[in-house]
């Protein structure tokens, strides 16, 4: 399958993507994970991206598009891919459309996860992430705490609250999303690719996607 997952930060795109990749070997492509890895590694891209990410602003298109073109041509994308967190703006969507045409790739759908703002705020302010860039396991202090407080179950590294998941940063991210990213639903509706799913259950979202694309 070749999908774009749309939805505000905390809507559950990553959780849904993990369930979908288990179905047919498609790979999850999260620009957020790629960028955070670059920041941790101290690469030139990471240093450029970090200033934007700390402020809760979107990373410039030229940085993201360069990453995406390279990533989509890697061998593991041959079985399919799920774009999680990209595109985020209409110009990015238009650039991605051109890039996919250039690479001879057709999308199956753009899926919008419609989740209430209060649910998102609660999810993200209670989220914690493994600080090891090679692990980045995600926890939640309410629903999925690590077995030992503050320590990753998988690799033993410290579990932290990311700078962009404080309440102030989250509210800014949601405002940015509503201003710049929410209009993507209209773009993909006009392209005939939009599937809108209103649910807080990842199982229900996955079932709706499977029904829509016939898997």
Order of alpha helices (4+ residues) and beta strands (2+ residues): beta-alpha-beta-alpha-alpha-alpha-beta-alpha-beta-alpha-beta-beta-beta-alpha-alpha-beta-alpha
